[in-house]
Amino acid sequence: MILRILVGAVIGAVFGYIVGWIVEMFPDFNSALLSGISALTGIGGVRLPALLAAIGFILGILGGLLNGLAAHRYRRDRYRILR
């Protein structure tokens, strides 16, 4: 389960960074997105790839945790059926 969480966090951070890097290629969309995020959260003066990498990291941890719990439950139910 720890491995799922770590892999999810790394993949989420890399994916978030790549998406943020691609979004920075469109200046109007980038500034609108940063303005909206700044208005919602109060976070200002941050680059979008770093922000999306942090969001991807957190979502990757949560996704890995949910995946690990679901796999544990599935494995437990499967062994119960086989007995």
Backbone bond lengths (Angstrom), bond angles and torsions (degrees), N, CA, C in turn:
res aa  C-N    CA-C-N  psi(-1)  N-CA   C-N-CA  omega(-1)  CA-C   N-CA-C  phi
1 M - - - 1.441 - - 1.531 110.35 -
2 I 1.329 116.25 -36.51 1.465 119.60 177.76 1.528 110.41 -63.36
3 L 1.324 116.04 -39.51 1.461 119.89 179.29 1.529 110.87 -63.89
4 R 1.327 117.22 -39.42 1.472 120.10 177.60 1.522 110.89 -62.80
5 I 1.320 116.99 -40.44 1.464 121.04 179.96 1.527 110.07 -66.31
6 L 1.330 117.52 -44.54 1.464 120.44 -179.86 1.525 112.05 -65.35
7 V 1.313 116.35 -43.68 1.469 119.88 178.77 1.526 110.29 -64.35
8 G 1.321 116.63 -42.87 1.465 120.20 177.82 1.518 111.93 -61.50
9 A 1.326 117.36 -40.56 1.462 120.78 179.75 1.527 111.14 -66.11
10 V 1.317 117.13 -43.20 1.470 120.08 -179.22 1.520 110.89 -67.53
11 I 1.320 116.79 -45.58 1.465 119.87 179.82 1.529 110.54 -64.55
12 G 1.324 117.60 -40.94 1.457 120.87 178.11 1.518 112.25 -62.58
13 A 1.332 117.16 -42.14 1.462 120.54 179.82 1.532 111.25 -67.05
14 V 1.316 117.10 -43.26 1.471 120.38 179.51 1.525 110.49 -65.20
15 F 1.327 116.73 -44.86 1.465 120.47 179.39 1.527 110.86 -62.90
16 G 1.330 117.37 -43.02 1.464 120.91 177.98 1.512 112.33 -62.46
17 Y 1.338 116.77 -40.10 1.465 120.34 179.25 1.523 110.76 -66.03
18 I 1.318 116.91 -42.17 1.467 120.09 -179.45 1.526 110.63 -65.79
19 V 1.323 116.96 -42.67 1.471 120.32 178.20 1.531 109.99 -63.49
20 G 1.329 117.20 -42.84 1.460 120.35 177.84 1.515 112.64 -62.98
21 W 1.323 116.64 -37.48 1.455 120.99 178.75 1.528 110.34 -66.77
22 I 1.333 116.86 -39.54 1.465 120.75 178.63 1.530 110.49 -68.56
23 V 1.336 117.12 -40.77 1.469 120.39 179.99 1.524 110.57 -64.88
24 E 1.330 118.01 -31.78 1.467 119.84 178.81 1.522 112.71 -65.61
25 M 1.319 118.07 -15.25 1.463 120.47 177.84 1.521 112.06 -73.15
26 F 1.324 117.26 -14.35 1.462 122.59 179.04 1.522 107.91 -114.46
27 P 1.351 117.76 94.37 1.467 121.72 -170.16 1.529 114.68 -60.38
28 D 1.331 118.03 -39.81 1.466 119.24 -178.63 1.528 111.04 -67.44
29 F 1.313 116.81 -43.92 1.463 120.63 178.47 1.524 110.42 -66.16
30 N 1.325 116.64 -38.44 1.457 121.22 179.55 1.523 111.03 -62.56
31 S 1.325 117.45 -47.03 1.463 119.83 -179.22 1.523 111.68 -68.16
32 A 1.328 117.33 -36.23 1.463 119.51 177.36 1.525 111.02 -66.12
33 L 1.327 116.76 -41.37 1.461 120.87 178.93 1.523 111.36 -65.76
34 L 1.320 117.33 -42.85 1.461 120.81 178.23 1.525 111.64 -66.31
35 S 1.328 116.87 -37.23 1.469 119.94 177.61 1.527 110.72 -65.56
36 G 1.318 116.40 -41.32 1.464 119.50 178.51 1.517 112.59 -66.28
37 I 1.327 116.87 -42.70 1.465 120.42 178.47 1.524 110.38 -66.19
38 S 1.330 116.89 -38.07 1.456 120.74 177.91 1.528 111.16 -65.74
39 A 1.324 117.20 -38.26 1.462 120.04 178.87 1.523 111.44 -69.09
40 L 1.322 117.19 -36.61 1.471 120.29 -178.48 1.523 112.84 -76.27
41 T 1.323 116.88 -42.02 1.462 119.66 -171.91 1.521 114.31 -108.01
42 G 1.322 117.69 -19.74 1.455 120.26 -176.47 1.518 113.16 84.71
43 I 1.326 117.28 3.28 1.458 121.13 178.62 1.521 107.90 -85.31
44 G 1.307 117.04 122.41 1.451 120.62 -179.83 1.516 110.78 -132.76
45 G 1.312 116.81 160.94 1.455 122.13 176.70 1.516 114.06 72.27
46 V 1.305 117.37 32.21 1.458 120.97 179.37 1.528 108.05 -122.33
47 R 1.323 116.06 146.89 1.464 119.81 177.55 1.519 109.16 -77.68
48 L 1.295 116.16 146.60 1.457 121.61 -176.02 1.527 113.14 -64.47
49 P 1.341 121.21 -41.62 1.469 118.36 178.06 1.529 112.93 -59.83
50 A 1.327 116.83 -38.48 1.469 119.31 178.84 1.519 110.74 -67.05
51 L 1.313 116.58 -40.82 1.466 120.38 -179.91 1.524 111.12 -66.62
52 L 1.324 117.17 -45.01 1.461 119.59 179.03 1.524 112.03 -69.70
53 A 1.325 118.03 -29.93 1.465 120.13 174.68 1.518 110.43 -66.32
54 A 1.321 117.55 -39.89 1.474 120.52 177.50 1.522 111.12 -66.47
55 I 1.320 116.79 -42.26 1.466 120.35 177.70 1.526 110.03 -64.62
56 G 1.335 117.51 -42.65 1.461 121.19 177.30 1.512 112.36 -63.43
57 F 1.336 116.85 -36.59 1.460 121.43 177.74 1.524 110.51 -62.68
58 I 1.319 116.50 -47.30 1.470 120.68 -179.92 1.523 110.43 -65.11
59 L 1.320 117.39 -45.24 1.464 120.08 179.19 1.525 111.54 -66.46
60 G 1.332 117.28 -32.79 1.458 120.78 175.97 1.517 112.08 -65.72
61 I 1.330 116.76 -39.20 1.463 120.51 176.10 1.514 110.50 -63.72
62 L 1.320 116.55 -46.87 1.468 119.91 179.29 1.522 111.65 -64.50
63 G 1.327 117.21 -40.49 1.463 120.85 177.81 1.516 112.24 -64.56
64 G 1.332 117.00 -42.32 1.455 120.57 177.43 1.515 112.02 -64.60
65 L 1.334 116.57 -38.17 1.462 120.75 177.53 1.520 111.16 -64.92
66 L 1.318 116.61 -46.37 1.470 120.02 178.67 1.520 111.31 -65.01
67 N 1.323 116.87 -39.06 1.463 120.66 177.91 1.524 110.63 -64.32
68 G 1.314 117.34 -42.05 1.454 121.10 178.74 1.519 112.09 -64.74
69 L 1.328 116.59 -41.69 1.465 119.90 178.49 1.526 111.47 -66.63
70 A 1.331 116.37 -40.53 1.463 119.71 179.38 1.522 110.90 -66.51
71 A 1.327 117.89 -39.74 1.458 120.89 179.13 1.524 110.51 -67.52
72 H 1.330 116.90 -37.29 1.457 120.24 178.34 1.528 110.47 -65.42
73 R 1.315 116.52 -42.33 1.459 119.97 -179.73 1.528 110.84 -67.65
74 Y 1.330 116.54 -41.08 1.456 120.24 179.21 1.525 110.46 -63.72
75 R 1.318 116.63 -43.47 1.460 120.70 -179.25 1.532 110.22 -64.41
76 R 1.324 117.33 -39.28 1.465 121.30 179.74 1.528 110.29 -66.35
77 D 1.336 117.23 -43.38 1.468 120.34 179.42 1.518 111.28 -67.94
78 R 1.303 118.04 -35.35 1.461 121.11 -179.88 1.523 110.61 -66.11
79 Y 1.325 116.87 -41.52 1.464 119.39 179.50 1.524 111.11 -69.27
80 R 1.316 117.46 -30.25 1.444 120.73 178.03 1.534 110.00 -67.90
81 I 1.320 116.95 -36.78 1.465 121.00 179.72 1.527 110.40 -69.23
82 L 1.343 116.66 -37.65 1.457 120.13 -176.50 1.528 112.95 -72.51
83 R 1.318 118.19 -19.61 1.466 119.78 -178.16 1.481 113.00 -76.27
